[in-house]
Amino acid sequence: MNELTTPSPALVAPDASILDQLRRLDVELLTQPQIEIPIDHLIHGGMYARTAHVPADTVVSGVLLSRATVLVLQGDVTVFTGADAVRLTGFHVLPGSAGRKQLFRTHAETHMTMVLLSAAQSVVEAEHEFTDEPELLMQCAGRVTITGEQA
């Protein structure tokens, strides 16, 4: 069973008008009190994994991603997929297209891990690989693990 499928939900690139709305929302969100969200990093075997540990009742706006990734979610969260909003509870593994920008609202503590192919040897290198706006990323230190093992 090796068929191409379109999973649902999938994280897709929004059209230009939706992306503009998300950018305007970012400006509004930055006027609100900000919290620190611990971010764990793992570089291993030609992959980079970035895990955000997000408390309940938190809105997170992601950066524009230039690479396809996989997003692993555990918790209770409403996700703007690029096309619509979907509430996901429990454990989910979602494909994410390049050119996307996500918006999340957690209803309970939620852990989100983004995984992508990477040649990076540092977190800074990895961040520059997956977005052209790394300065907008949360820098709240969690664990950083770099194994040095190659693919």
Contact map, one row per residue, 1 for C-alpha under 8 A:
1110000000000000000000000000000000000000000000000000000000000000000000000000000000000000000000000000000000000000000000000000000000000000000000000000000
1111000000000000000000000000000000000000000000000000000000000000000000000000000000000000000000000000000000000000000000000000000000000000000000000000000
1111100000000000000000000000000000000000000000000000000000000000000000000000000000000000000000000000000000000000000000000000000000000000000000000000000
0111110000000000000000000000000000000000000000000000000000000000000000000000000000000000000000000000000000000000000000000000000000000000000000000000000
0011111000000000000000000000000000000000000000000000000000000000000000000000000000000000000000000000000000000000000000000000000000000000000000000000000
0001111101000000000000000000000000000000000000000000000000000000000000000000000000000000000000000000000000000000000000000000000000000000000000000000000
0000111111000000000000000000000000000000000000000000000000000000000000000000000000000000000001100000000000000000000000000000000000000000000000000000000
0000011111000000000000000000000000000000000000000000000000000000000000000000000000000000000000000000000000000000000000000000000000000000000000000000000
0000001111100000000000000000000000000000000000000000000000000000000000000000000010000100000001000000000000000000000000000000000000000000000000000000000
0000011111110000000000000000000000000000000000000000000000000000000000000000000010000000000001110000000000000000000000000000000000000000000000000000000
0000000011111000000000000000000000000000000000000000000000000000000000000000000011000000000001111001010000000000000000000000000000000000000000000000000
0000000001111100000000000000000000000000000000000000000000000000000000000000000011100000000000011111000000000000000000000000000000000000000000000000000
0000000000111110000000000000000000000000000000000000000000000000000000000000000001000000000000001111100000000000000000000000000000000000000000000000000
0000000000011111111000000000000000000000000000000000000000000000000000000000000001100000000000000011100000000000000000000000000000000000000000000000000
0000000000001111111000000000000000000000000000000000000000000000000000000000000001000000000000000000000000000000000000000000000000000000000000000000000
0000000000000111111100000000000000000000000000000000000000000000000000000000000000000000000000000000000000000000000000000000000000000000000000000000000
0000000000000111111110000000000000000000000000000000000000000000000000000000000000000000000000000000000000000000000000000000000000000000000000000000000
0000000000000111111111000000000000000000000000000000000000000000000000000000000001000000000000000000000000000000000000000000000000000000000000000000000
0000000000000111111111100000000000000000000000000000000000000000000000000000000000000000000000000000100000000000000000000000000000000000000000000000000
0000000000000001111111110000000000000000000000000000000000000000000000000000000000000000000000000000000000000000000000000000000000000000000000000000000
0000000000000000111111111000000000000000000000000000000000000000000000000000000000000000000000000000000000000000000000000000000000000000000000000000000
0000000000000000011111111100000000000000000000000000000000000000000000000000000000000000000000000000100000000000000000000000000000000000000000000000000
0000000000000000001111111110000000000000000000000000000000000000000000000000000000000000000000000000000000000000000000000000000000000000000000000000000
0000000000000000000111111111000000000000000000000000000000000000000000000000000000000000000000000000000000000000000000000000000000000000000000000000000
0000000000000000000011111111100000000000000000000000000000000000000000000000000000000000000000000000000000000000000000000000000000000000000000000000000
0000000000000000000001111111110000000000000000000000000000001000000000000000000000000000000000000000000000000000000000000000000000000000000000000000000
0000000000000000000000111111111000000000000000000000000000000000000000000000000000000000000000000000000000000000000000000000000000000000000000000000000
0000000000000000000000011111111100000000000000000000000000000000000000000000000000000000000000000000000000000000000000000000000000000000000000000000000
0000000000000000000000001111111100000000000000000000000000000000000000000000000000000000000000000000000000000000000000000000000000000000000000000000000
0000000000000000000000000111111111000000000000000000000000000000000000000000000000000000000000000000000000000000000000000000000000000000000000000000000
0000000000000000000000000011111110000000000000000000000000000000000000000000000000000000000000000000000000000000000000000000000000000000000000000000000
0000000000000000000000000001111111000000000000000000000000000000000000000000000000000000000000000000000000000000000000000000000000000000000000000000000
0000000000000000000000000000011111100000000000000000000000000000000000000000000000000000000000000000000000000000000000000000000000000000000000000000000
0000000000000000000000000000010111110000000000000000000000000000000000000000000000000000000000000000000000000000000000000000000000000000000000000000000
0000000000000000000000000000000011111000000000000000000000000000000000000000000000000000000000000000000000000000000000000000000000000000000000000000000
0000000000000000000000000000000001111100000000000000000000000000000000000000000000000000000000000000000000000000000000000000000000000000010100000000000
0000000000000000000000000000000000111110000000000001111000000000000000000000000000000000000000000000000000000000000000000000000000000000010100000000000
0000000000000000000000000000000000011111000000000001110000000000000000000000000000000000000000000000000000000000000000000000000000000000000111000000000
0000000000000000000000000000000000001111100000000111100000000000000000000000000000000000000000000000000000000000000000000000000000000000011111100000000
0000000000000000000000000000000000000111110000000111000000000000000000000000000000000000000000000000000000000000000000000000000000000000000011110000000
0000000000000000000000000000000000000011111000011110000000000000000000000000000000000000000000000000000000000000000000000010000000000000000001111000000
0000000000000000000000000000000000000001111100111100000000000000000000000000000000000000000000000000000000000000000000000000000000000000000000011100000
0000000000000000000000000000000000000000111111111000000000000000000000000000000000000000000000000000000000000000000000011110000000000000000000001111000
0000000000000000000000000000000000000000011111110000000000000000000000000000000000000000000000000000000000000000000000000000000000000000000000000111111
0000000000000000000000000000000000000000001111100000000000000000000000000000000000000000000000000000000000000000000000000000000000000000000000000001111
0000000000000000000000000000000000000000001111110000000000000000000000000000000000000000000000000000000000000000000011110000000000000000000000000000111
0000000000000000000000000000000000000000011111111000000000000000000000000000000000000000000000000000000000000000001111100000000000000000000000000000000
0000000000000000000000000000000000000000111101111100000000000000000000000000000000000000000000000000000000000000001111010000010000000000000000000000000
0000000000000000000000000000000000000000111000111110000000000000000000000000000000000000000000000000000000000000111100000000000000000000000000000000000
0000000000000000000000000000000000000011110000011111000000000000000000000000000000000000000000000000000000000000111000000000000000000000000000000000000
0000000000000000000000000000000000000011100000001111100000000000000000000000000000000000000000000000000000000011110000000000000000000000000000000000000
0000000000000000000000000000000000001111000000000111110000000000000000000000000000000000000000000000000000000011100000000000000000000000000000000000000
0000000000000000000000000000000000001110000000000011111000000000000000000000000000000000000000000000000000001111000000000000000000000000000000000000000
0000000000000000000000000000000000001100000000000001111101000000000000000000000000000000000000000000000001001111000000000000000000000000000000000000000
0000000000000000000000000000000000001000000000000000111111000000000000000000000000000000000000000000000001011100000000000000000000000000000000000000000
0000000000000000000000000000000000000000000000000000011111000000000000000000000000000000000000000000000001111100000000000000000000000000000000000000000
0000000000000000000000000000000000000000000000000000001111100000000000000000000000000000000000000000000011110000000000000000000000000000000000000000000
0000000000000000000000000000000000000000000000000000011111110000000000000000000000000000000000000000000111100000000000000000000000000000000000000000000
0000000000000000000000000000000000000000000000000000000011111000000000000000000000000000000000000000001111000000000000000000000000000000000000000000000
0000000000000000000000000000000000000000000000000000000001111100000000000000000000000000000000000000001110000000000000000000000000000000000000000000000
0000000000000000000000000100000000000000000000000000000000111110000000000000000000000000000000000000111100000000000000000000000000000000000000000000000
0000000000000000000000000000000000000000000000000000000000011111000000000000000000000000000000000000111000000000000000000000000000000000100000000000000
0000000000000000000000000000000000000000000000000000000000001111100000000000000000000000000000000000110000000000000000000000000000101101100000000000000
0000000000000000000000000000000000000000000000000000000000000111110000000000000000000000000000000011110000000000000000000000000000111000000000000000000
0000000000000000000000000000000000000000000000000000000000000011111100000000000000000000000000000111100000000000000000000000000001110000000000000000000
0000000000000000000000000000000000000000000000000000000000000001111100000000000000000000000000000111000000000000000000000000000011110000000000000000000
0000000000000000000000000000000000000000000000000000000000000000111110000000000000000000000000001110000000000000000100000000000011100000000000000000000
0000000000000000000000000000000000000000000000000000000000000000111111000000000000000000000000111100000000000000000100000000000000000000000000000000000
0000000000000000000000000000000000000000000000000000000000000000001111100000000000000000000000111100000000000000011110000000000000000000000000000000000
0000000000000000000000000000000000000000000000000000000000000000000111110000000000000000000011110000000000000000011100000000000000000000000000000000000
0000000000000000000000000000000000000000000000000000000000000000000011111000000000000000000011110000000000000001111000000000000000000000000000000000000
0000000000000000000000000000000000000000000000000000000000000000000001111100000000000000001111000000000000000001110000000000000000000000000000000000000
0000000000000000000000000000000000000000000000000000000000000000000000111110000000000000011110000000000000000111100000000000000000000000000000000000000
0000000000000000000000000000000000000000000000000000000000000000000000011111000000000000111100000000000000000111000000000000000000000000000000000000000
0000000000000000000000000000000000000000000000000000000000000000000000001111100000000001111000000000000001011110000000000000000000000000000000000000000
0000000000000000000000000000000000000000000000000000000000000000000000000111110000000011110000000000000001111100000000000000000000000000000000000000000
0000000000000000000000000000000000000000000000000000000000000000000000000011111000000011100000000000000111110100000000000000000000000000000000000000000
0000000000000000000000000000000000000000000000000000000000000000000000000001111100001111000000000000000111100000000000000000000000000000000000000000000
0000000000000000000000000000000000000000000000000000000000000000000000000000111110001111000000000000011110000000000000000000000000000000000000000000000
0000000000000000000000000000000000000000000000000000000000000000000000000000011111111100000000000000011100000000000000000000000000000000000000000000000
0000000011110000000000000000000000000000000000000000000000000000000000000000001111111100000000000000011000000000000000000000000000000000000000000000000
0000000000111110010000000000000000000000000000000000000000000000000000000000000111110000000000000001110000000000000000000000000000000000000000000000000
0000000000010100000000000000000000000000000000000000000000000000000000000000000111111000000000000000000000000000000000000000000000000000000000000000000
0000000000000000000000000000000000000000000000000000000000000000000000000000000111111100000000000000000000000000000000000000000000000000000000000000000
0000000000000000000000000000000000000000000000000000000000000000000000000000011110111110000000000000000000000000000000000000000000000000000000000000000
0000000010000000000000000000000000000000000000000000000000000000000000000000011110011111000000000000000000000000000000000000000000000000000000000000000
0000000000000000000000000000000000000000000000000000000000000000000000000001111000001111100000000000000000000000000000000000000000000000000000000000000
0000000000000000000000000000000000000000000000000000000000000000000000000011111000000111110100000000000000000000000000000000000000000000000000000000000
0000000000000000000000000000000000000000000000000000000000000000000000000111100000000011111000000000000000000000000000000000000000000000000000000000000
0000000000000000000000000000000000000000000000000000000000000000000000001111000000000001111100000000000000000000000000000000000000000000000000000000000
0000000000000000000000000000000000000000000000000000000000000000000000011110000000000000111110000000000000000000000000000000000000000000000000000000000
0000000000000000000000000000000000000000000000000000000000000000000000011100000000000001011111000000000000000000000000000000000000000000000000000000000
0000000000000000000000000000000000000000000000000000000000000000000001111000000000000000001111100000000000000000000000000000000000000000000000000000000
0000001011100000000000000000000000000000000000000000000000000000000001110000000000000000000111110000000000000000000000000000000000000000000000000000000
0000001001100000000000000000000000000000000000000000000000000000000111100000000000000000000011111000000000000000000000000000000000000000000000000000000
0000000001110000000000000000000000000000000000000000000000000000000111100000000000000000000001111101000000000000000000000000000000000000000000000000000
0000000000111000000000000000000000000000000000000000000000000000001110000000000000000000000000111111000000000000000000000000000000000000000000000000000
0000000000011000000000000000000000000000000000000000000000000000111110000000000000000000000000011111000000000000000000000000000000000000000000000000000
0000000000011100000000000000000000000000000000000000000000000001111000000000000000000000000000001111100000000000000000000000000000000000000000000000000
0000000000111100000000000000000000000000000000000000000000000001110000000000000001000000000000011111110000000000000000000000000000000000000000000000000
0000000000001100001001000000000000000000000000000000000000001111100000000000000001000000000000000011111000000000000000000000000000000000000000000000000
0000000000100000000000000000000000000000000000000000000000001111000000000000001111000000000000000001111100000000000000000000000000000000000000000000000
0000000000000000000000000000000000000000000000000000000000111100000000000000001110000000000000000000111110000000000000000000000000000000000000000000000
0000000000000000000000000000000000000000000000000000000001111000000000000000111100000000000000000000011111000000000000000000000000000000000000000000000
0000000000000000000000000000000000000000000000000000000011110000000000000000111000000000000000000000001111100000000000000000000000000000000000000000000
0000000000000000000000000000000000000000000000000000011111100000000000000011110000000000000000000000000111111100000000000000000000000000000000000000000
0000000000000000000000000000000000000000000000000000000111000000000000000001110000000000000000000000000011111000000000000000000000000000000000000000000
0000000000000000000000000000000000000000000000000000001110000000000000000011100000000000000000000000000001111100000000000000000000000000000000000000000
0000000000000000000000000000000000000000000000000000111100000000000000000011000000000000000000000000000001111110000000000000000000000000000000000000000
0000000000000000000000000000000000000000000000000000111100000000000000001111100000000000000000000000000001011111000000000000000000000000000000000000000
0000000000000000000000000000000000000000000000000011110000000000000000001110000000000000000000000000000000001111100000000000000000000000000000000000000
0000000000000000000000000000000000000000000000000011110000000000000000111100000000000000000000000000000000000111110000000000000000000000000000000000000
0000000000000000000000000000000000000000000000001111000000000000000000111000000000000000000000000000000000000011111000000000000000000000000000000000000
0000000000000000000000000000000000000000000000001110000000000000000011110000000000000000000000000000000000000001111100000000000000000000000000000000000
0000000000000000000000000000000000000000000000111100000000000000000011100000000000000000000000000000000000000000111110000000000000000000000000000000000
0000000000000000000000000000000000000000000000111000000000000000001111000000000000000000000000000000000000000000011111000000000000000000000000000000000
0000000000000000000000000000000000000000000001110000000000000000000010000000000000000000000000000000000000000000001111100000000000000000000000000000000
0000000000000000000000000000000000000000000001110000000000000000000000000000000000000000000000000000000000000000000111110000010010000000000000000000000
0000000000000000000000000000000000000000000001100000000000000000000000000000000000000000000000000000000000000000000011111000010000000000000000000000000
0000000000000000000000000000000000000000001001010000000000000000000000000000000000000000000000000000000000000000000001111110110010000000000000000000000
0000000000000000000000000000000000000000001000000000000000000000000000000000000000000000000000000000000000000000000000111110110000000000000000000101000
0000000000000000000000000000000000000000001000000000000000000000000000000000000000000000000000000000000000000000000000011111110000000000000000000100000
0000000000000000000000000000000000000000101000000000000000000000000000000000000000000000000000000000000000000000000000011111111000000000000000000000000
0000000000000000000000000000000000000000000000000000000000000000000000000000000000000000000000000000000000000000000000000111111100000000000000000000000
0000000000000000000000000000000000000000000000000000000000000000000000000000000000000000000000000000000000000000000000011111111110000000000000000000000
0000000000000000000000000000000000000000000000010000000000000000000000000000000000000000000000000000000000000000000001111111111111000000000000000000000
0000000000000000000000000000000000000000000000000000000000000000000000000000000000000000000000000000000000000000000000000011111111100100000000000000000
0000000000000000000000000000000000000000000000000000000000000000000000000000000000000000000000000000000000000000000000000001111111111100000000000000000
0000000000000000000000000000000000000000000000000000000000000000011000000000000000000000000000000000000000000000000001010000111111110000000000000000000
0000000000000000000000000000000000000000000000000000000000000000111000000000000000000000000000000000000000000000000000000000011111110000000000000000000
0000000000000000000000000000000000000000000000000000000000000011111000000000000000000000000000000000000000000000000000000000001111111100000000000000000
0000000000000000000000000000000000000000000000000000000000000001110000000000000000000000000000000000000000000000000000000000000111111100000000000000000
0000000000000000000000000000000000000000000000000000000000000011000000000000000000000000000000000000000000000000000000000000000100111111100000000000000
0000000000000000000000000000000000000000000000000000000000000010000000000000000000000000000000000000000000000000000000000000001100111111100000000000000
0000000000000000000000000000000000000000000000000000000000000000000000000000000000000000000000000000000000000000000000000000000000001111100000000000000
0000000000000000000000000000000000000000000000000000000000000010000000000000000000000000000000000000000000000000000000000000000000001111110000000000000
0000000000000000000000000000000000000000000000000000000000000110000000000000000000000000000000000000000000000000000000000000000000001111111000000000000
0000000000000000000000000000000000011010000000000000000000000000000000000000000000000000000000000000000000000000000000000000000000000001111100000000000
0000000000000000000000000000000000000010000000000000000000000000000000000000000000000000000000000000000000000000000000000000000000000000111110000000000
0000000000000000000000000000000000011110000000000000000000000000000000000000000000000000000000000000000000000000000000000000000000000000011111000000000
0000000000000000000000000000000000000111000000000000000000000000000000000000000000000000000000000000000000000000000000000000000000000000001111110000000
0000000000000000000000000000000000000111100000000000000000000000000000000000000000000000000000000000000000000000000000000000000000000000000111110000000
0000000000000000000000000000000000000011100000000000000000000000000000000000000000000000000000000000000000000000000000000000000000000000000011111000000
0000000000000000000000000000000000000001110000000000000000000000000000000000000000000000000000000000000000000000000000000000000000000000000011111100000
0000000000000000000000000000000000000000111000000000000000000000000000000000000000000000000000000000000000000000000000000000000000000000000000111110000
0000000000000000000000000000000000000000011100000000000000000000000000000000000000000000000000000000000000000000000000001100000000000000000000011111000
0000000000000000000000000000000000000000001100000000000000000000000000000000000000000000000000000000000000000000000000000000000000000000000000001111100
0000000000000000000000000000000000000000001110000000000000000000000000000000000000000000000000000000000000000000000000001000000000000000000000000111110
0000000000000000000000000000000000000000000111000000000000000000000000000000000000000000000000000000000000000000000000000000000000000000000000000011111
0000000000000000000000000000000000000000000111000000000000000000000000000000000000000000000000000000000000000000000000000000000000000000000000000001111
0000000000000000000000000000000000000000000111000000000000000000000000000000000000000000000000000000000000000000000000000000000000000000000000000000111
